[in-house]
Amino acid sequence: MGRLKKIKMKDILTKIWLILSGFGIMFAIISWGQEANIIPPTEVLGGYKGLIATATGLLLYYGVA
């Protein structure tokens, strides 16, 4: 039997914090883009701004962290 890898709670909380930060950053960027008329308003996006921010935030997490 192999050794089981112990996952530290601190590592899990750090990953959660980074994923939530990525979401927040991307949500802010999307909101800024909408205010600057670079990105279509929420009505045109069909209310999927949060979903788009989640997807791009995960991409940001995996690309940077």
N, CA, C and O of each residue as an XYZ file, in Angstrom:
260
protein
N       0.833     -1.193      0.000
C       0.000      0.000      0.000
C       0.872      1.247      0.000
O       1.856      1.358      0.731
N       0.469      2.169     -0.843
C       1.216      3.417     -0.909
C       0.771      4.388      0.169
O      -0.277      4.227      0.795
N       1.574      5.362      0.357
C       1.226      6.387      1.344
C       0.116      7.267      0.795
O       0.098      7.608     -0.388
N      -0.796      7.623      1.663
C      -1.837      8.562      1.277
C      -1.299      9.975      1.455
O      -0.709     10.310      2.482
N      -1.513     10.782      0.446
C      -1.038     12.159      0.512
C      -1.959     12.972      1.413
O      -3.175     13.003      1.224
N      -1.368     13.610      2.370
C      -2.148     14.442      3.286
C      -2.314     15.830      2.670
O      -1.346     16.474      2.265
N      -3.543     16.259      2.614
C      -3.827     17.590      2.093
C      -4.047     18.523      3.280
O      -4.905     18.284      4.130
N      -3.280     19.556      3.315
C      -3.389     20.500      4.412
C      -4.566     21.438      4.177
O      -4.838     21.844      3.047
N      -5.246     21.769      5.241
C      -6.396     22.657      5.156
C      -5.984     24.024      4.629
O      -6.752     24.683      3.928
N      -4.785     24.443      4.961
C      -4.297     25.743      4.500
C      -4.198     25.760      2.972
O      -4.541     26.763      2.347
N      -3.740     24.676      2.371
C      -3.632     24.595      0.918
C      -5.003     24.660      0.252
O      -5.167     25.312     -0.779
N      -5.984     23.985      0.842
C      -7.337     24.000      0.296
C      -7.923     25.400      0.373
O      -8.518     25.882     -0.591
N      -7.755     26.057      1.524
C      -8.285     27.411      1.683
C      -7.595     28.396      0.747
O      -8.229     29.324      0.245
N      -6.312     28.202      0.513
C      -5.594     29.066     -0.421
C      -6.141     28.914     -1.831
O      -6.326     29.910     -2.531
N      -6.402     27.688     -2.258
C      -6.959     27.464     -3.591
C      -8.347     28.066     -3.721
O      -8.669     28.674     -4.742
N      -9.170     27.902     -2.695
C     -10.512     28.498     -2.723
C     -10.417     30.016     -2.818
O     -11.150     30.637     -3.587
N      -9.520     30.615     -2.042
C      -9.331     32.059     -2.060
C      -8.891     32.538     -3.447
O      -9.384     33.556     -3.934
N      -7.974     31.819     -4.079
C      -7.492     32.214     -5.401
C      -8.584     32.082     -6.471
O      -8.672     32.920     -7.369
N      -9.405     31.046     -6.382
C     -10.497     30.885     -7.343
C     -11.525     31.999     -7.167
O     -11.987     32.578     -8.150
N     -11.883     32.301     -5.919
C     -12.831     33.395     -5.669
C     -12.256     34.744     -6.097
O     -12.985     35.601     -6.598
N     -10.962     34.930     -5.902
C     -10.320     36.169     -6.340
C     -10.341     36.288     -7.859
O     -10.576     37.369     -8.399
N     -10.096     35.176     -8.546
C     -10.158     35.179    -10.008
C     -11.544     35.552    -10.502
O     -11.680     36.317    -11.457
N     -12.592     35.010     -9.847
C     -13.962     35.368    -10.202
C     -14.197     36.856     -9.997
O     -14.748     37.527    -10.870
N     -13.781     37.375     -8.846
C     -13.990     38.792     -8.546
C     -13.277     39.708     -9.517
O     -13.829     40.721     -9.944
N     -12.056     39.355     -9.865
C     -11.281     40.159    -10.811
C     -11.964     40.175    -12.169
O     -12.116     41.235    -12.776
N     -12.373     39.010    -12.648
C     -12.997     38.940    -13.975
C     -14.371     39.602    -13.983
O     -14.751     40.207    -14.986
N     -15.125     39.501    -12.889
C     -16.416     40.175    -12.808
C     -16.219     41.686    -12.885
O     -16.977     42.384    -13.559
N     -15.192     42.188    -12.189
C     -14.901     43.621    -12.228
C     -14.466     44.061    -13.624
O     -14.864     45.130    -14.088
N     -13.656     43.249    -14.290
C     -13.214     43.586    -15.645
C     -14.387     43.597    -16.614
O     -14.485     44.482    -17.464
N     -15.285     42.608    -16.486
C     -16.467     42.576    -17.354
C     -17.361     43.783    -17.079
O     -17.883     44.391    -18.013
N     -17.539     44.131    -15.817
C     -18.356     45.299    -15.467
C     -17.737     46.580    -16.025
O     -18.448     47.438    -16.548
N     -16.427     46.710    -15.915
C     -15.751     47.878    -16.469
C     -15.918     47.924    -17.984
O     -16.160     48.986    -18.556
N     -15.787     46.759    -18.635
C     -15.966     46.706    -20.083
C     -17.370     47.105    -20.504
O     -17.554     47.720    -21.555
N     -18.356     46.762    -19.695
C     -19.720     47.163    -20.009
C     -19.908     48.660    -19.820
O     -20.586     49.303    -20.622
N     -19.321     49.222    -18.780
C     -19.423     50.663    -18.555
C     -18.709     51.449    -19.654
O     -19.131     52.550    -20.007
N     -17.635     50.888    -20.189
C     -16.872     51.549    -21.249
C     -17.428     51.226    -22.636
O     -16.848     51.630    -23.645
N     -18.542     50.505    -22.693
C     -19.181     50.101    -23.957
C     -18.264     49.257    -24.837
O     -18.374     49.293    -26.063
N     -17.372     48.506    -24.225
C     -16.509     47.569    -24.949
C     -17.201     46.217    -25.048
O     -17.100     45.526    -26.062
N     -17.911     45.848    -23.974
C     -18.650     44.591    -23.890
C     -20.135     44.936    -23.894
O     -20.535     45.926    -23.282
N     -20.959     44.138    -24.571
C     -22.398     44.428    -24.582
C     -22.989     44.451    -23.171
O     -22.481     43.777    -22.275
N     -24.064     45.226    -22.972
C     -24.683     45.287    -21.637
C     -25.259     43.938    -21.209
O     -25.365     43.011    -22.012
N     -25.625     43.848    -19.938
C     -26.126     42.603    -19.366
C     -27.366     42.098    -20.099
O     -27.551     40.889    -20.237
N     -28.214     43.004    -20.569
C     -29.419     42.594    -21.279
C     -29.074     41.803    -22.536
O     -29.774     40.850    -22.879
N     -28.012     42.183    -23.218
C     -27.591     41.495    -24.437
C     -26.930     40.157    -24.094
O     -27.089     39.179    -24.825
N     -26.195     40.113    -22.989
C     -25.528     38.876    -22.579
C     -26.519     37.853    -22.036
O     -26.152     36.701    -21.804
N     -27.748     38.253    -21.834
C     -28.754     37.326    -21.350
C     -28.612     36.986    -19.875
O     -29.099     35.943    -19.440
N     -27.966     37.828    -19.105
C     -27.813     37.572    -17.678
C     -26.750     36.550    -17.340
O     -26.738     36.014    -16.231
N     -25.866     36.272    -18.266
C     -24.820     35.273    -18.044
C     -23.497     35.889    -17.609
O     -22.449     35.256    -17.739
N     -23.533     37.100    -17.100
C     -22.296     37.766    -16.704
C     -21.563     36.976    -15.615
O     -20.338     36.858    -15.658
N     -22.291     36.445    -14.655
C     -21.675     35.652    -13.583
C     -21.063     34.367    -14.100
O     -19.983     33.969    -13.664
N     -21.749     33.715    -15.027
C     -21.225     32.478    -15.612
C     -19.964     32.750    -16.425
O     -18.998     31.990    -16.363
N     -19.984     33.839    -17.185
C     -18.797     34.221    -17.967
C     -17.644     34.575    -17.028
O     -16.497     34.204    -17.279
N     -17.953     35.298    -15.938
C     -16.912     35.655    -14.968
C     -16.352     34.410    -14.287
O     -15.156     34.344    -14.006
N     -17.203     33.427    -14.022
C     -16.732     32.186    -13.406
C     -15.798     31.433    -14.348
O     -14.730     30.978    -13.936
N     -16.198     31.302    -15.607
C     -15.375     30.575    -16.584
C     -14.033     31.269    -16.806
O     -12.986     30.623    -16.791
N     -14.067     32.577    -17.011
C     -12.814     33.297    -17.253
C     -11.979     33.397    -15.974
O     -10.751     33.444    -16.036
N     -12.644     33.430    -14.814
C     -11.916     33.428    -13.541
C     -11.173     32.123    -13.321
O     -10.056     32.118    -12.804
N     -11.798     31.005    -13.718
C     -11.104     29.711    -13.625
C      -9.923     29.659    -14.587
O      -8.867     29.121    -14.254
N     -10.105     30.219    -15.779
C      -8.988     30.294    -16.725
C      -7.852     31.140    -16.151
O      -6.678     30.801    -16.295
N      -8.214     32.240    -15.501
C      -7.219     33.097    -14.869
C      -6.501     32.340    -13.751
O      -5.282     32.439    -13.617
N      -7.251     31.588    -12.955
C      -6.653     30.796    -11.870
C      -5.655     29.783    -12.417
O      -4.526     29.695    -11.934
N      -6.069     29.025    -13.419
C      -5.184     27.989    -13.961
C      -4.021     28.580    -14.753
O      -2.961     27.960    -14.851
N      -4.209     29.767    -15.315
C      -3.135     30.383    -16.087
C      -2.104     31.101    -15.235
O      -0.929     31.158    -15.600
N      -2.533     31.655    -14.091
C      -1.635     32.461    -13.284
C      -1.189     31.730    -12.019
O      -0.004     31.729    -11.684
N      -2.124     31.121    -11.329
C      -1.773     30.475    -10.047
C      -1.025     29.194    -10.318
O      -0.636     28.496     -9.381
